[in-house]
Amino acid sequence: MENYTKVATLENEFEAQIVKSILEEREIPHYVKSFYDVAYDGLYQKSQGWGAVFAPIEFRNEIVEIVGDVRK
């Protein structure tokens, strides 16, 4: 996973679950990271978004399109 880069910011857990499900269905390599930190009680989520999708750069456009479709 060393060649993974942040390709999209996610707004909430619900959006993250849907995007993750679609990416798994399409067999797109990825991982979803939440910015929630117990020690700071979600402080980073307020400034950075709920979390992000990380994937190889060659999948960036497809993932951005998927996230956009989910938000519609």
N, C-alpha and C positions, 0 to 999 in steps of 0.2 A: 504494500500500500504506500510505498515511499513516493511513487509517481502520481499520487492523488492530489488534487487541488480543490479548493473551494469553488464550486460552480454555481451555487444558488443559496440564498438565505431563505429560511422557512419562517413563517409568521406564527405558527402555533402547532401544537401536538397533533391535532386532527389533520391539518394539511400534511404534516410530516408522515403520518401513517398512510395516507392515500398515495403520496408521491413514492414512498418506499415500496408499497404494494405494486404500483405500476412498473417501477424500475426492476423489481424482482421478476415480474411477469415477462418483461421484455429482455430479461437476462443481461441487464446493463450493470457492470461492476460499479459498486458505490458503497458508501457508508453514510449514515445520518448521525450527526453529533448535536446533542442538546447543549445549549450554553447555560443551563441551570446549574447553580452551585449552591449546595446546602449552606455552606458557611456564609454566603452573601444573600441568601433567601431570594434568589432570582434577579438580583440587581443587574447582572449582565444581560439578561434577556430583555430588559426594558430598553437598553441602548443598542443591542446588537441583533435583536430578533430572537425568536424561540431557539433557533439552531440553524444548521446548514447541511447541505448535501455536498459531499466530497467524492470526486470521481476522476478517472483519467481525463485529461483535457480534450481528447478527441470526442468525448460524449457530451461536452458542454452545451452545444446548441440544442441537442435533443432533450437534455434534462431541463434547460431553461424553457423550452417549448412546453414540456410536460407540466412544469410548475405553473406556467402562465395559463394553461388550459384548466388546471385544477382550481385556480383562483377565479375563473370566469363564472 
